[in-house]
Amino acid sequence: MLRMSNDNGADKSAKITLGDVAREAGVAKSTASEALTGSGRMTDATRRAVREAAQRLGYRPNALARGLRTGRTHSIGLHRLHAPDNFDSEYFRELIAGVMDVAITHDYDLSLLSSNPVRPRSVAPRVDGIILADPIADDLRAIELLNSGIPVVAGERYPPGMPTSPVVGIAHETALTELLEHAYRSGARRPALFAPDEKSGWGVVLRDTFLGWCRERGLPGIHRTTAFKGRRFREDEGDLLAALLTGTDPVDLVVVPGEHAALATREVMRDMGLQVGRDVLLAVCADAHLLELCEPPITAIDLSPRRLGATCAQALVNHLDHGTPLAELTLLEAHLTLRASTERLVHQADTP
């Protein structure tokens, strides 16, 4: 029964139902439902009349009832390996913000999925689609999600040998090459790259781009693998880095994956009496605001993770709501931000 408002307009639509909207618009209840969900076949005028009727009456659909009827949860799942440990990464926080920007616009919820890497899930996730951030080859739960039948969009390219899905990634090749060319002009002739191993698609792209560039330039490029998160970079890689910075043929450019590795590298160089941007160049493959605040500020590749997250989410929502096919590979441009850490070596190598 329709409960009308009192004279001051309070409590106008506490019991408004879909049937009330249908009667107001002069259509069947099923037509009203399809008009409000964007489905069904009808004229634009009919769809508009139903939506205007719903707005006049103040109708709000029951999300739980609608979900039971359609089988939809109107929720997007986000998975990343060791997700709880990654909130100190600006990249991950910004990626989540980008997904939320789109989710809010389209009235979707965002669920952070359980990311235990070694124990299978006990229940399937209650989501309509999944964003798989930074796929890692031996992530058991990521592989389960890819085999679940739920639509998946990956936020970065897959490593070799892993099941795949449509991908929204970053054109790392172009930005890293631009960085290396800049360092070369600044005098670097003995570059070293620390990057995630072959279990990371990002790590594979960085490695192949770096070693390919070094071959073209005829330089003895040094590539070392490091942990994906990089939070223990000094403990894990400090001795190796120190060895590369000393000796008869020390490296003069160090490229690391993220901000944690950059701060640790700067500390190692400082302890060795080396000045960043003068004695050794330093650059990072994923920018963060704190790199601007370092002394000297550190050159980095801006991956625009918020844009990446939003692009993944928009592709997924378009697919879920409108059946838009998911592109197999979409690459977004990255931008190199030059700072003082790669200005110029004091003792430049002779140009070959």
C-alpha positions as CSV (number, residue, x, y, z in Angstrom):
1,M,0.0,0.0,0.0
2,L,1.3,3.4,-0.9
3,R,2.0,5.6,2.1
4,M,1.7,9.3,1.1
5,S,3.5,12.1,2.7
6,N,2.1,14.6,5.1
7,D,1.8,18.3,4.2
8,N,5.5,19.0,4.9
9,G,6.7,16.3,2.5
10,A,8.2,13.9,5.1
11,D,8.2,10.2,4.5
12,K,7.0,10.5,0.9
13,S,8.0,7.1,-0.4
14,A,8.7,4.7,2.4
15,K,6.7,2.0,0.7
16,I,7.1,2.8,-3.0
17,T,7.4,-0.4,-5.0
18,L,8.2,-1.4,-8.6
19,G,4.5,-1.9,-9.2
20,D,3.8,1.7,-8.2
21,V,6.4,2.8,-10.7
22,A,4.8,0.6,-13.4
23,R,1.3,2.0,-12.8
24,E,2.6,5.6,-12.8
25,A,4.3,5.1,-16.1
26,G,1.5,3.0,-17.6
27,V,3.6,-0.1,-18.4
28,A,3.8,-3.7,-17.2
29,K,5.9,-4.4,-14.1
30,S,8.4,-6.4,-16.2
31,T,8.8,-3.5,-18.6
32,A,9.4,-1.2,-15.6
33,S,12.1,-3.5,-14.3
34,E,13.9,-3.8,-17.6
35,A,13.7,0.0,-18.1
36,L,15.3,0.7,-14.8
37,T,18.1,-2.0,-15.2
38,G,18.9,-0.9,-18.8
39,S,17.9,-4.2,-20.3
40,G,15.0,-5.4,-22.5
41,R,13.8,-4.0,-25.8
42,M,11.6,-0.9,-25.7
43,T,11.5,2.6,-27.2
44,D,13.6,5.4,-25.7
45,A,10.4,7.2,-24.8
46,T,9.1,4.2,-22.7
47,R,12.4,3.8,-20.9
48,R,12.5,7.5,-20.2
49,A,8.9,7.6,-19.0
50,V,9.6,4.7,-16.5
51,R,12.8,6.4,-15.1
52,E,11.0,9.7,-14.8
53,A,8.1,8.0,-12.9
54,A,10.6,6.3,-10.6
55,Q,12.3,9.7,-9.9
56,R,8.9,11.4,-9.2
57,L,7.9,8.8,-6.8
58,G,11.3,8.5,-5.2
59,Y,11.6,4.8,-5.9
60,R,14.8,3.0,-4.8
61,P,15.3,-0.6,-5.9
62,N,16.0,-3.3,-3.2
63,A,19.5,-4.3,-4.0
64,L,19.3,-7.6,-2.3
65,A,16.1,-8.6,-4.0
66,R,17.4,-7.5,-7.3
67,G,20.6,-9.5,-6.8
68,L,18.6,-12.6,-6.0
69,R,16.4,-12.1,-9.1
70,T,19.3,-11.4,-11.5
71,G,22.1,-13.4,-10.0
72,R,24.2,-10.3,-9.9
73,T,26.0,-8.9,-6.8
74,H,27.0,-5.5,-8.4
75,S,30.4,-6.0,-6.8
76,I,33.9,-6.1,-8.3
77,G,36.6,-8.2,-6.7
78,L,40.2,-7.0,-6.6
79,H,43.0,-9.5,-6.1
80,R,46.6,-8.9,-5.5
81,L,49.2,-11.3,-4.1
82,H,49.8,-10.5,-0.4
83,A,47.4,-7.6,-0.7
84,P,47.3,-6.7,3.1
85,D,51.1,-6.1,3.0
86,N,50.9,-3.8,0.0
87,F,49.1,-0.8,1.5
88,D,52.4,0.9,2.2
89,S,52.9,1.0,-1.6
90,E,51.6,4.2,-3.2
91,Y,51.1,2.3,-6.4
92,F,48.7,-0.2,-4.9
93,R,46.8,2.6,-3.0
94,E,46.4,4.6,-6.1
95,L,45.3,1.6,-8.2
96,I,42.6,0.9,-5.6
97,A,41.5,4.5,-5.8
98,G,41.2,4.3,-9.5
99,V,39.0,1.2,-9.3
100,M,36.8,2.9,-6.7
101,D,36.4,6.0,-8.9
102,V,34.6,3.9,-11.5
103,A,32.8,1.6,-9.0
104,I,31.3,4.6,-7.2
105,T,30.1,6.1,-10.5
106,H,28.3,2.9,-11.5
107,D,27.1,2.0,-8.1
108,Y,29.3,-1.1,-7.7
109,D,30.9,-2.3,-4.5
110,L,34.6,-3.2,-4.3
111,S,35.7,-6.3,-2.5
112,L,39.3,-6.9,-1.7
113,L,39.7,-10.7,-2.2
114,S,41.5,-13.0,0.2
115,S,45.0,-13.5,-1.2
116,N,46.5,-16.5,0.7
117,P,49.1,-17.6,-1.9
118,V,49.3,-21.3,-0.9
119,R,45.9,-22.4,0.3
120,P,42.9,-22.8,-2.1
121,R,39.7,-20.9,-1.5
122,S,37.0,-22.6,0.4
123,V,34.2,-20.7,-1.3
124,A,33.9,-18.9,-4.6
125,P,34.0,-15.1,-4.4
126,R,30.6,-13.4,-4.5
127,V,31.4,-10.9,-7.2
128,D,30.4,-10.2,-10.8
129,G,33.9,-9.6,-12.1
130,I,37.5,-9.6,-11.0
131,I,40.5,-7.3,-11.4
132,L,43.7,-9.2,-11.0
133,A,46.4,-6.7,-10.1
134,D,50.1,-7.6,-11.0
135,P,49.7,-11.3,-11.8
136,I,52.3,-13.6,-10.3
137,A,52.9,-17.0,-11.9
138,D,52.8,-19.1,-8.7
139,D,49.9,-17.3,-7.1
140,L,47.5,-20.3,-6.5
141,R,44.5,-18.1,-5.8
142,A,45.0,-16.0,-8.9
143,I,45.0,-19.2,-11.0
144,E,41.8,-20.3,-9.3
145,L,40.1,-17.0,-10.1
146,L,41.2,-17.3,-13.8
147,N,39.6,-20.7,-13.9
148,S,36.4,-19.7,-12.0
149,G,34.4,-18.6,-15.0
150,I,34.0,-15.1,-13.6
151,P,35.1,-12.4,-16.0
152,V,38.7,-11.3,-15.2
153,V,40.7,-8.2,-16.3
154,A,44.4,-8.2,-15.4
155,G,46.0,-5.0,-14.3
156,E,49.4,-5.7,-15.9
157,R,50.7,-8.3,-18.3
158,Y,51.0,-12.0,-17.4
159,P,54.3,-13.8,-16.9
160,P,55.1,-16.7,-19.3
161,G,53.3,-20.0,-18.5
162,M,50.4,-18.5,-16.5
163,P,46.7,-18.8,-17.6
164,T,45.7,-15.5,-19.1
165,S,42.7,-13.1,-19.5
166,P,42.2,-9.7,-21.1
167,V,44.9,-7.3,-19.9
168,V,45.1,-3.6,-19.3
169,G,48.8,-2.8,-18.9
170,I,51.5,-0.1,-19.1
171,A,53.9,0.4,-22.1
172,H,57.0,0.0,-19.9
173,E,59.2,-0.6,-22.9
174,T,58.9,3.0,-24.2
175,A,59.3,4.7,-20.9
176,L,62.3,2.5,-19.7
177,T,64.0,3.0,-23.1
178,E,63.6,6.8,-22.7
179,L,65.0,6.6,-19.2
180,L,68.1,4.6,-20.3
181,E,68.7,7.0,-23.2
182,H,68.5,9.9,-20.8
183,A,71.0,8.2,-18.5
184,Y,73.3,7.5,-21.4
185,R,73.3,11.2,-22.4
186,S,74.2,11.9,-18.7
187,G,77.3,9.7,-19.0
188,A,76.1,6.3,-17.8
189,R,78.0,3.4,-19.4
190,R,77.7,0.6,-16.9
191,P,74.0,0.3,-16.0
192,A,72.5,-2.2,-13.5
193,L,68.8,-3.1,-13.3
194,F,67.2,-4.7,-10.2
195,A,63.7,-6.0,-11.2
196,P,61.2,-8.7,-10.2
197,D,61.9,-12.2,-11.5
198,E,60.3,-14.2,-14.3
199,K,57.2,-14.9,-12.2
200,S,56.2,-11.3,-12.8
201,G,55.1,-10.1,-16.2
202,W,56.3,-6.6,-15.3
203,G,59.7,-8.0,-14.3
204,V,60.0,-9.9,-17.6
205,V,59.2,-6.7,-19.6
206,L,61.7,-4.7,-17.6
207,R,64.4,-7.3,-18.0
208,D,63.9,-7.8,-21.8
209,T,63.8,-4.1,-22.5
210,F,66.9,-3.4,-20.4
211,L,69.0,-6.2,-21.8
212,G,67.9,-5.5,-25.4
213,W,68.8,-1.8,-25.0
214,C,72.2,-2.7,-23.6
215,R,72.9,-5.0,-26.5
216,E,72.0,-2.3,-29.0
217,R,74.3,0.2,-27.2
218,G,77.1,-2.4,-26.8
219,L,77.1,-1.9,-23.0
220,P,77.7,-4.6,-20.4
221,G,74.3,-4.3,-18.7
222,I,73.9,-6.1,-15.3
223,H,70.4,-7.5,-14.5
224,R,69.6,-8.9,-11.0
225,T,66.3,-10.2,-9.7
226,T,64.8,-8.9,-6.5
227,A,61.6,-9.4,-4.4
228,F,58.5,-7.9,-6.0
229,K,57.6,-5.8,-3.0
230,G,61.1,-4.5,-2.4
231,R,60.5,-3.7,1.3
232,R,63.6,-5.7,2.4
233,F,65.8,-4.5,-0.4
234,R,68.7,-3.5,1.7
235,E,68.7,-6.7,3.7
236,D,68.3,-8.9,0.6
237,E,70.4,-6.9,-2.0
238,G,72.6,-4.5,0.0
239,D,75.8,-6.6,-0.2
240,L,75.4,-7.2,-3.9
241,L,74.7,-3.6,-4.6
242,A,77.7,-2.5,-2.6
243,A,79.9,-5.0,-4.6
244,L,78.5,-3.6,-7.9
245,L,79.3,0.0,-6.8
246,T,83.0,-0.8,-6.0
247,G,85.8,-2.6,-7.7
248,T,87.7,-1.8,-10.9
249,D,84.6,-1.5,-13.1
250,P,81.8,-0.2,-10.9
251,V,78.2,0.4,-12.1
252,D,77.3,4.1,-12.7
253,L,73.5,3.7,-13.1
254,V,71.2,1.8,-10.8
255,V,67.6,1.2,-11.8
256,V,65.3,-0.3,-9.1
257,P,61.6,-1.3,-9.2
258,G,59.9,0.9,-6.5
259,E,60.2,3.5,-3.8
260,H,61.3,1.1,-1.0
261,A,64.2,-0.2,-3.1
262,A,65.1,3.4,-4.1
263,L,65.4,4.6,-0.5
264,A,67.5,1.6,0.4
265,T,69.8,2.1,-2.6
266,R,70.2,5.7,-1.6
267,E,71.2,4.7,1.9
268,V,73.8,2.2,0.6
269,M,75.3,4.8,-1.6
270,R,75.4,7.3,1.2
271,D,77.1,4.9,3.5
272,M,79.7,4.3,0.8
273,G,80.4,8.0,0.4
274,L,78.8,8.1,-3.0
275,Q,76.6,11.1,-4.1
276,V,73.5,10.2,-6.0
277,G,73.3,12.1,-9.3
278,R,77.0,12.9,-9.2
279,D,78.9,9.7,-8.6
280,V,76.1,7.3,-9.5
281,L,72.8,7.8,-11.2
282,L,69.7,6.4,-9.6
283,A,66.2,5.9,-11.2
284,V,63.0,4.0,-10.3
285,C,60.5,2.1,-12.5
286,A,57.4,3.2,-10.5
287,D,57.1,6.7,-9.2
288,A,55.8,7.8,-5.8
289,H,55.4,11.2,-4.2
290,L,58.1,10.6,-1.6
291,L,60.7,10.3,-4.4
292,E,60.2,14.0,-5.0
293,L,61.1,14.8,-1.4
294,C,64.4,12.9,-1.4
295,E,67.7,14.8,-1.6
296,P,68.3,14.7,-4.4
297,P,64.9,14.0,-5.9
298,I,64.9,10.7,-7.7
299,T,64.0,10.2,-11.4
300,A,61.1,7.8,-11.9
301,I,58.6,6.4,-14.4
302,D,55.1,7.6,-13.6
303,L,52.9,4.5,-14.2
304,S,49.6,6.4,-13.4
305,P,48.2,3.5,-11.3
306,R,45.0,5.4,-10.6
307,R,44.3,5.6,-14.3
308,L,45.3,2.0,-14.7
309,G,42.8,0.9,-12.0
310,A,40.0,3.1,-13.5
311,T,40.6,1.7,-17.0
312,C,40.5,-1.9,-15.7
313,A,37.3,-1.2,-13.8
314,Q,35.6,0.6,-16.7
315,A,36.3,-2.2,-19.1
316,L,34.9,-4.7,-16.6
317,V,31.8,-2.6,-15.9
318,N,31.1,-2.1,-19.6
319,H,31.4,-5.8,-20.1
320,L,29.1,-6.7,-17.2
321,D,26.5,-4.1,-17.8
322,H,26.4,-3.8,-21.6
323,G,28.2,-7.0,-22.9
324,T,31.0,-4.9,-24.4
325,P,33.8,-7.4,-25.4
326,L,37.0,-7.1,-23.4
327,A,40.1,-6.2,-25.5
328,E,42.8,-8.8,-25.2
329,L,45.5,-6.2,-24.6
330,T,45.2,-2.5,-23.8
331,L,48.5,-0.6,-23.1
332,L,48.5,2.8,-21.4
333,E,51.3,5.3,-21.8
334,A,53.8,5.8,-19.0
335,H,55.7,9.1,-18.5
336,L,59.3,9.7,-17.4
337,T,59.7,12.3,-14.7
338,L,63.3,13.5,-14.7
339,R,64.8,14.7,-11.4
340,A,68.3,15.5,-10.1
341,S,69.3,11.8,-9.4
342,T,70.1,11.4,-13.1
343,E,71.4,14.8,-13.9
344,R,75.0,14.1,-14.9
345,L,78.0,12.0,-13.8
346,V,81.1,14.0,-12.8
347,H,83.4,11.5,-14.5
348,Q,81.6,10.7,-17.7
349,A,82.6,7.7,-19.8
350,D,84.0,8.3,-23.2
351,T,81.3,7.9,-25.9
352,P,82.1,4.7,-27.8
